[in-house]
Amino acid sequence: MIRRKFISQVVKTALLSPAALAITKLHAAQNSRHLVETPGKRAEYLAKILKLICTDLGPHPVGSPECEKAMYIIKNEMHMALPKVELDPFLFDRWMLSDKPRLSIGDTVIEAFPRIETAGTPSDGITGVVVKLKTKELPSYGIADLSSGNVMAYISPYSGTARPTLARGDEMRQKPTVNIGKQDVQLIESAIQQKTPAHLYIPVTIISDTETSNIVGTLPGKSKDEILFLAHYDTVYSTPGANDNTASVAIMLMLAHELSGTVPEKTLRFVATTSEERGDYMGATKYAERRKREDTMNNIKYVINFDSGTWGSNIEIWSEDEELKKMISDIDSDLSVNGTPILMDRSGFTMDSKPFRESGARAVYVESNSPDKVYLWHRPIDTPGNVQEFIVEINFLLFSEYIKRLQKL
């Protein structure tokens, strides 16, 4: 019996091409599947990644030392799972807050978040009176100079609680702009009526030619046809980003570990992108440009982008590809997972997957929402304790099977 098995294996090996044989030998030496082989181990793995990146590092905006540390944590995880892992570096001008910003109305300090890429104030801040702006093209309020009446800064109410967003194109580095929550609008309105002085301090520093990197892990397949996974690992300055987007990165890494040591039909590429939170998807764009230079963009046949897919109990699958949506629906039915994904007729080429539309690939974008939970996006409370473990497990089960079925297309 042992001899027959040995002869069978020799025959199978002899039938492989030299390239396929080399891939098989390379993969056989690497196997980290044991890290994620049970629900319990996947829960442990998720907790480990959340602790290393969110708890231990805190906020890790692109270009920061904390972001670089997160990059190496992810790179090391990929090295355990995949035969080829590389950094994909690029330079950019880093916008950063060098101190804690502050907005006060009279003696009251209110929660305010400077818009990313907005201008800073002088070192002693600016003081003036709050005015209401009439044009709809600008934020609703401004801080005006007492003597000239010139608007020196903008105050923009957010629809919910305050959080940072990206400055609009015409605002970038032009005048200081902060977002406030709707709960503080009445205070702003009272300040206008009573001419209460306002003081704003936004300490902005620009560091030119800052280096950052995407992390690219590859599991070569029998075909150059490629399934591309994306999940950004950077955060905004105000949050450790457990749901946006570390838990999604953990899902992508768990899929890489599960496939470790195998030779798939299609090549699998796992890319942890950076600079997504600047709003320009610079990391994904730079990687897409590289693929075009290498003339490999057309190898990409499927794109899966995980972004904030673990916060809400409603997993949303965005795609305009009816066959792919039906496949995910069938997987949900076949596996009887505890939670049915909501299929959205919206473009799968959203956020970081946008630059890959011209590949001609078929795409899905994965996010989540919840009507009965506090909205965590870009808030300090987006911590590991607010990641729903069972949603991570559902995503893992769905897309583990999704990979298998894509191999047959």
C-alpha positions in Angstrom: 0.0 0.0 0.0 2.8 2.4 0.9 4.7 1.5 -2.3 1.6 2.1 -4.5 1.1 5.6 -2.9 4.8 6.4 -3.5 4.6 5.3 -7.2 1.4 7.3 -7.6 3.0 10.4 -6.2 6.1 10.0 -8.4 3.9 9.7 -11.5 1.9 12.9 -10.5 5.1 14.8 -9.9 6.6 13.7 -13.2 3.5 15.0 -15.1 4.0 18.5 -13.7 5.7 21.2 -15.8 9.1 22.5 -14.4 7.4 25.8 -13.5 4.5 24.0 -11.7 6.9 21.7 -10.0 8.9 24.7 -8.7 5.7 26.3 -7.4 4.6 23.1 -5.7 8.0 22.7 -3.9 8.0 26.3 -2.9 4.5 26.1 -1.5 5.1 22.8 0.3 7.7 24.4 2.5 5.2 26.9 3.8 2.1 26.2 5.7 0.4 28.4 8.3 -3.1 26.9 8.0 -3.0 25.7 11.6 -3.3 29.4 12.7 -6.9 29.7 11.4 -8.2 26.1 11.2 -11.0 26.4 13.7 -13.4 29.2 14.8 -11.6 29.4 18.1 -8.2 29.8 16.5 -9.6 32.5 14.1 -11.0 34.4 17.1 -7.6 34.2 18.8 -5.9 35.4 15.6 -8.3 38.3 15.3 -7.7 39.3 18.9 -3.9 39.2 18.3 -4.0 41.4 15.2 -6.3 43.9 16.9 -4.0 44.1 19.9 -0.8 44.5 17.9 -2.1 47.1 15.6 -4.9 49.0 17.4 -4.3 48.6 21.1 -0.5 48.7 21.1 -0.1 51.3 18.3 -3.3 53.4 18.5 -4.1 55.7 15.6 -1.7 55.0 12.7 -2.2 57.6 9.9 -0.2 57.2 6.7 3.4 58.2 7.1 3.5 58.1 10.9 5.9 55.9 12.8 2.9 53.9 14.1 1.8 53.3 10.5 5.2 52.0 9.7 5.1 49.6 12.6 1.7 48.3 11.5 3.2 47.8 8.0 5.8 45.5 9.4 3.3 43.6 11.5 1.2 42.8 8.4 4.3 42.0 6.4 5.5 39.5 8.9 2.0 37.9 9.0 2.1 37.6 5.2 5.6 36.0 5.3 4.2 33.2 7.4 1.5 32.4 4.9 2.8 33.3 1.4 5.9 32.4 -0.6 6.3 36.0 -2.0 5.9 39.2 0.1 7.2 42.6 -0.8 6.8 46.2 0.1 5.5 48.6 -2.6 6.9 52.0 -1.6 6.2 55.5 -2.7 6.8 59.1 -1.6 4.2 61.7 -0.6 3.9 65.0 1.2 2.7 64.1 4.7 0.1 66.3 6.4 0.1 65.9 10.2 -1.1 67.5 13.4 1.9 68.3 15.5 -0.2 69.0 18.6 -3.7 68.7 19.9 -6.1 71.0 18.0 -8.6 73.2 20.0 -11.8 75.1 19.2 -13.3 77.2 22.0 -16.4 79.4 22.0 -15.9 81.8 24.9 -14.8 79.6 27.8 -16.3 76.5 26.3 -14.1 74.0 24.5 -16.1 71.9 22.0 -15.2 68.7 20.2 -13.8 69.6 16.8 -11.7 67.7 14.2 -9.6 69.5 11.6 -10.2 68.3 8.1 -7.4 66.2 6.7 -5.2 68.3 4.4 -6.7 71.6 5.7 -4.5 74.6 6.4 -3.1 75.2 9.9 -3.4 78.3 12.0 -0.5 80.5 13.2 1.2 79.1 16.3 -0.9 81.2 18.6 -4.1 80.3 16.8 -6.8 82.7 15.5 -9.4 84.7 17.4 -12.5 86.3 16.0 -16.3 86.1 16.0 -18.5 83.4 14.5 -20.4 84.3 11.4 -22.9 82.4 9.3 -22.0 81.9 5.7 -24.6 82.3 3.1 -23.2 80.3 0.2 -23.9 76.6 0.1 -20.5 75.9 -1.5 -18.7 76.5 1.8 -19.1 75.2 5.3 -22.0 76.7 7.3 -20.0 78.9 9.6 -16.8 80.9 9.7 -14.5 82.7 12.2 -14.1 86.3 11.1 -11.6 88.9 12.0 -13.1 91.5 14.5 -11.9 94.6 12.6 -12.0 93.6 8.9 -14.7 91.1 8.9 -12.6 88.8 6.7 -13.3 85.0 7.3 -10.1 83.4 8.6 -11.4 79.8 9.2 -14.4 77.6 8.6 -16.5 75.6 11.0 -18.5 72.8 9.4 -21.3 70.9 11.2 -21.4 67.1 10.7 -24.7 65.3 10.5 -23.9 63.3 13.6 -21.1 63.4 16.1 -17.9 65.2 15.0 -15.2 63.3 13.1 -12.5 64.2 10.6 -13.1 64.1 6.9 -10.9 65.0 3.9 -10.8 68.7 3.0 -12.5 69.4 -0.3 -10.3 70.2 -3.3 -10.9 74.0 -3.0 -10.2 73.9 0.8 -6.9 71.9 0.8 -4.3 73.9 2.7 -6.2 77.1 2.0 -8.0 78.1 5.2 -8.3 76.2 8.5 -11.4 74.1 8.6 -12.8 72.0 11.4 -15.8 69.6 11.7 -18.1 69.8 14.7 -21.0 67.6 15.8 -24.7 68.6 15.3 -25.0 68.7 19.1 -22.9 71.9 19.2 -24.7 73.8 16.4 -26.9 75.6 19.0 -23.8 76.8 20.8 -22.5 78.2 17.5 -25.8 79.9 16.8 -25.8 81.5 20.3 -22.3 82.7 19.8 -23.4 84.5 16.6 -26.2 86.2 18.4 -24.1 87.2 21.4 -20.9 87.9 19.5 -19.0 85.5 21.7 -15.4 85.3 20.7 -14.1 82.1 19.2 -10.5 80.8 19.2 -9.2 78.1 16.9 -5.8 76.3 17.1 -4.8 73.8 14.4 -1.1 72.9 14.5 -0.3 71.5 11.0 3.1 70.3 9.8 3.9 69.2 6.2 6.7 66.7 5.8 7.8 66.4 2.2 9.0 63.2 0.5 7.7 60.9 3.3 8.0 57.2 2.4 5.2 54.7 2.9 4.4 51.4 1.5 1.6 49.0 0.5 2.3 45.4 1.4 1.9 42.9 -1.4 1.6 39.1 -0.8 1.4 36.6 -3.6 0.3 33.0 -3.8 1.2 31.9 -7.3 -1.3 29.7 -9.1 -1.3 27.5 -12.1 -2.6 30.4 -14.1 -1.6 34.1 -14.3 -5.3 34.9 -14.0 -5.5 36.7 -10.7 -7.9 37.2 -7.8 -6.9 40.5 -6.1 -7.8 41.2 -2.4 -7.5 44.7 -1.0 -7.8 46.1 2.6 -6.3 49.4 3.7 -4.4 49.4 7.0 -4.0 53.2 7.6 -6.3 55.2 9.9 -7.2 58.8 10.3 -5.4 60.7 13.2 -8.4 60.4 15.6 -8.9 56.6 15.9 -7.2 53.3 16.3 -9.4 52.1 13.5 -10.3 48.6 14.7 -13.3 48.3 12.3 -11.9 50.8 9.8 -10.0 48.9 8.8 -7.8 46.5 10.9 -10.5 43.8 11.4 -10.8 43.7 7.6 -7.1 43.4 7.2 -7.3 40.5 9.7 -9.9 38.8 7.5 -7.7 39.1 4.4 -4.7 37.7 6.4 -6.8 34.8 7.7 -7.7 33.9 4.1 -4.0 34.0 3.2 -3.2 31.7 6.1 -6.0 29.3 5.2 -4.6 29.0 1.6 -1.0 28.7 2.8 1.0 25.8 1.2 -1.5 25.3 -1.6 -1.3 25.7 -5.4 -4.5 27.4 -6.5 -5.8 27.4 -10.0 -5.6 31.2 -10.2 -2.9 33.4 -8.7 -4.0 35.1 -5.4 -2.7 38.5 -4.5 -3.3 40.1 -1.1 -2.6 43.8 -0.9 -2.7 45.8 2.3 -2.9 49.4 1.0 -2.0 52.6 2.7 -3.1 56.2 2.3 -6.8 55.3 1.7 -7.9 57.6 4.5 -6.5 60.7 2.7 -9.4 60.2 0.4 -7.4 60.0 -2.7 -6.7 56.2 -2.5 -3.0 57.0 -3.2 -1.7 53.6 -2.1 -4.1 51.7 -4.3 -3.6 54.2 -7.2 0.2 53.8 -7.0 -0.1 50.0 -7.0 -2.4 50.1 -10.0 0.0 52.4 -11.8 2.8 49.8 -11.1 0.7 47.0 -12.5 0.2 49.0 -15.7 3.9 49.7 -16.0 4.5 46.0 -15.6 1.8 45.2 -18.2 0.1 42.9 -15.7 -3.1 44.9 -15.1 -5.1 42.7 -17.4 -4.1 39.6 -15.4 -6.5 40.8 -12.6 -9.8 39.0 -13.2 -11.5 39.5 -9.8 -11.2 42.2 -7.2 -12.5 42.0 -3.6 -12.1 45.1 -1.4 -12.8 44.7 2.4 -13.5 48.1 4.0 -15.2 48.5 7.4 -16.9 45.2 6.9 -17.1 44.2 10.5 -18.8 47.0 12.4 -22.4 46.4 11.7 -24.6 43.3 11.8 -25.7 44.0 8.2 -22.9 42.9 5.8 -23.3 44.7 2.5 -21.9 43.3 -0.7 -21.7 46.0 -3.4 -21.5 44.8 -7.0 -23.1 45.4 -10.4 -22.2 41.8 -11.4 -25.3 39.7 -11.0 -23.5 36.4 -11.3 -21.1 37.2 -8.5 -23.9 38.5 -6.2 -25.8 35.3 -6.9 -22.7 33.2 -6.1 -22.3 35.0 -2.7 -26.1 34.5 -2.0 -25.7 30.8 -2.9 -22.7 30.4 -0.6 -24.7 32.0 2.2 -27.5 29.6 1.7 -25.3 26.6 1.3 -23.2 27.3 4.4 -26.2 28.5 6.5 -24.0 31.2 8.1 -25.5 33.2 10.9 -26.2 36.4 9.0 -27.4 37.0 5.5 -25.4 39.5 3.4 -27.3 42.3 1.8 -26.7 42.5 -1.9 -26.4 46.1 -3.1 -26.7 47.1 -6.8 -23.7 49.5 -6.4 -20.3 49.5 -8.0 -17.8 47.0 -6.6 -15.1 49.4 -7.8 -15.4 51.6 -4.7 -12.7 53.3 -2.6 -9.4 51.4 -3.1 -10.7 49.2 -5.9 -11.5 52.2 -8.1 -8.1 52.3 -9.7 -8.5 48.7 -10.9 -11.6 49.3 -13.0 -9.7 49.5 -16.2 -8.3 46.0 -15.7 -11.7 44.7 -16.9 -12.0 42.6 -13.7 -15.2 41.8 -11.9 -15.5 43.4 -8.5 -17.2 43.2 -5.1 -16.8 45.7 -2.3 -17.6 44.6 1.3 -18.7 46.9 4.0 -21.3 46.8 6.8 -23.8 49.0 8.6 -26.1 48.7 11.6 -29.2 50.8 12.3 -29.0 50.1 16.0 -25.3 50.7 16.8 -23.4 53.9 17.4 -21.6 55.0 14.2 -17.9 54.4 14.8 -16.4 55.7 11.6 -13.3 57.9 12.3 -14.3 58.1 16.0 -11.9 57.5 19.0 -14.3 54.7 20.0 -13.5 52.5 17.0 -11.6 50.2 19.4 -11.1 46.4 19.4 -13.9 46.0 22.0 -16.4 47.3 19.3 -15.4 44.7 16.7 -18.1 42.1 16.3 -16.3 38.7 16.2 -19.2 36.8 14.6 -19.2 39.2 11.7 -15.5 38.6 11.1 -16.3 34.8 11.1 -19.1 35.2 8.6 -16.9 37.2 6.3 -14.2 34.6 6.6 -16.6 31.7 5.8 -18.2 33.5 2.9 -15.0 34.5 1.2 -13.1 31.3 1.9 -15.8 29.5 -0.1 -16.0 32.4 -2.6 -12.3 31.9 -3.5 -12.9 28.2 -4.1 -15.8 28.9 -6.5 -13.9 31.6 -8.3 -11.2 29.0 -9.0 -13.7 27.1 -11.1 -14.8 30.0 -13.3 
